[in-house]
Structure formats: C-alpha cells, structure tokens
Amino acid sequence: MTRIRHRFTDHKINPKTAILVIGTFNPETKANTADFFYGRQRNFLWVLIPTAFKEASLKGKHIDEKKKFIEKHKIDFIDLIVEVDVEEVANYDDNYLDGKVTEWRDVIAEISKLKNLKRVCFTRISFGGIPNMKTKIEAVRHYCEKKQIPFKALTTPARFYTQAKQTEWTSFFKEEK
C-alpha cells in the first residue's frame, strides 16, 4: 500500500471567496503534471469557467494567470480528500478511491470561514459507487441549505468538452449574486 497526499493540501482558500468549487482528489505523484486544481490535460474546467465569464480559456496557461482569474472572480477550490492509501498508484478513479481515504478534508469547517460565500458546487452529478464521498457531499449540501447558500452538483469538467456542459457551467457561474 502507498499513501498519497493531495497535491495542493497547502492551498489556502481566499477569505473573499464568493464561489467555491469542490472536487475530489488531485494526487501528489510524478505522473500528475497539474500545476493547480483541475490542471490535468483531460480536464476542461479552465475552459468552462473562463468561457462562462466571456474570457479566454486558461487551459494550459501558467498558474499565475489562473490565480489572477480566480481572485478577480472570487472563485476558489477545495477537494474532499487529503490522503489515500492505495495499491494502484496510477488509479485515481473516484469509485476506486472512495474506500481508500485515510484523511478527509473538513469542507464544512472551511465553508464556515467564508463570510462572502454566495454559491457552492461539486464537480460531479452522480454518486454511484462512491458512498463515502456521497455522505461527505450530502453533509455539505445540508450545511449550505441551512445557511441558505445555493449548492449545485455539476457535470464533471473532466474527459471532454461539450456545449451542453458549457451551458450548465455558465448557468451556475453567472447566476445573479
């Protein structure tokens, strides 16, 4: 078994964040070349969100450009998982990882610190095969509802880009504040 931590565990959420994007896990491995959240080649978040704001894609752009963009739009990121203990170092499928978590991030504690938070989303709409993640996200959803913070599960930004996915993401990010 190999313990693998989240690549961006040290990332501090900007206290001015208005929109929080929750993901699952970004491994600290040699094979992972992501310089920031959602920076892997097969992920299109850095196309979806800038396009929602009628700005140029940041896919493949330097981390400084991405950080400047999220600061400007008061967006930030957090993932559910801090650490996993795995047999297959190259398998980061949520269905595999769900039962391999050794440390969860306390997302609710982080949300409770964000006084300007207007919306929260999770980068997945289905929960089959991930009962532990589902439990964590349902707790976040319940907390958001109690605090009257809109929460939405969005189609994953990974694997491919479509106009339907863009429309869904644009709708979430451009809702009235």
N, C-alpha and C positions, 0 to 999 in steps of 0.2 A: 504494500500500500504506500501511496505517496501523498503527502499533504501539500496542497497547493492553495496559496492565498490569492485574494483578489488583487489584480494589478494596480488598482487605484484606491487601495484601502486608506491611504493618507489624504485623499481628496477631501477638502473641507467645503461644505455647501455654503454658497454665498448667503449671508443672512437676509439679503434683499430679494431673494428668490420669490417669484410670483407663480412660476410653473415648475413643478417637479416631475421629472421623468424617472420612473422606477423600472429597472431591468432586473436580470437575474444574476449573472456572473461573468467576469472578464478575467481569465486566468493569467497568473504571472508565470509564463513559460517562454522558452526560447522561440517556440513556433508562433507565438502570438506577437504580431508586429504592431498592434494597435498602440498609438501614442496617446489616446484619450478614449473616453467612453464611446462605444459604437464605431470605433475606428477600423474595424476589420474590413477586408476587401469585400466580403459578401454582405455588408450591412449598408443600408441606404438612408439611415437616419440623417446623415449630413447632406443629403439631397432633400429629403422630405421637409425638415423643419425650415431651412432657409427658403425653400420654394414657398412654403406657407406664408412667409413674410415678404414674398416677392423679391428675394435676394438670390444671388448666385450660389450655386452648390458649393459646399465646403468639403465634399468627399475628396479625400486625398490631399487636402490642404494642411498646412502646418498647424500644430496645436495652438499657437498663439492666435491665429485667425479664428479658430473655433472658440477659444476662451473669450475673445473680444466680442464675438457674436452673442454668446450666451449671457455675458454681462450686460450687453446692450438691451437684450430682450428679457432679462431677468428669469432665465431658464437655468436649471441645474439638474444634476443626475445623482442617483443613488441606486445601488444594487442590493438585492435581498441577501446574497451570500457573501460572507467574508472568507470562508475557508472550506475546502472539501478534502476528503481522504479517499483517493481513487486507486483502482487497479489499472485502468486505462487512461494514461496521462493525456492522450490526444482526444478523448471523448468528452465534449462539453455540451452534449445534448441535455436539455432540462430534464427529460424523463430519466436519464441515467444519473444526473447529479442530485435529483430530489432526495434520494435516500443516502447520499454520501456527504451531506453537510455536517461539518463539525462546529461551525460557528455561523450564526445568522446575524445580520445587521439589524439593529433596533430602529427600524424605519419610523415607527410612530414617535419615538423619542426625538428623532431628527426633525420630523414634521412639526412637532410641538414647539420647536425653537423658531420656526419661520413665521414671523408676525405678518408678513406681506403676502403669504401664500394664497393664491386665487384658484388654482386648479392642480390636480394630480392625475397622472396617467401611468398605466402599467403597459409595458411593451409586449403584450400577449393577450389574446382574447379567449383562448381555450385552456382548460385546466386538466384535461385527461392525462393520466399518468404522472401527475405532479401534485399529489395530495398534500405534501408538506408546504410547498410553495403556495398552493391554493389557500391553505389555512392562514399563512402569513399575510397574503394579499387580502383575504376576506377581513382580517382584523384591521388592516389599513383602510379598506373601503368603509368599514363600520365607523372607525375613528373619524374619517373625513365626513361622513354623513352626519355624525353627531356634532361636528364643528361647522357644518354647512359649507364644506369645501367640495366643490364638484370633483368627482372621481370618474375616470373612464378607462376601460381596457381597450387598447388599440391593437390593430393588426401588427404583428411583428415587422420591424423595419428590415429584418434580415432576409437573405436569399434572393429577392428580386424586387424590382420597382415596377409599379403599375399606376395608371392614372386613378383607378379606384382607391388604391392605398393613399395616394397623394391627396385626393379629395377628403378622405377620412381624417388624415392628419391635419390638413389645412383647417377643416372644420373645428377640430379641437383647439388648435393653437390660435385661431383667430376669433374665438368666441368673445363676446363682449365681456369686459372686465367688471 
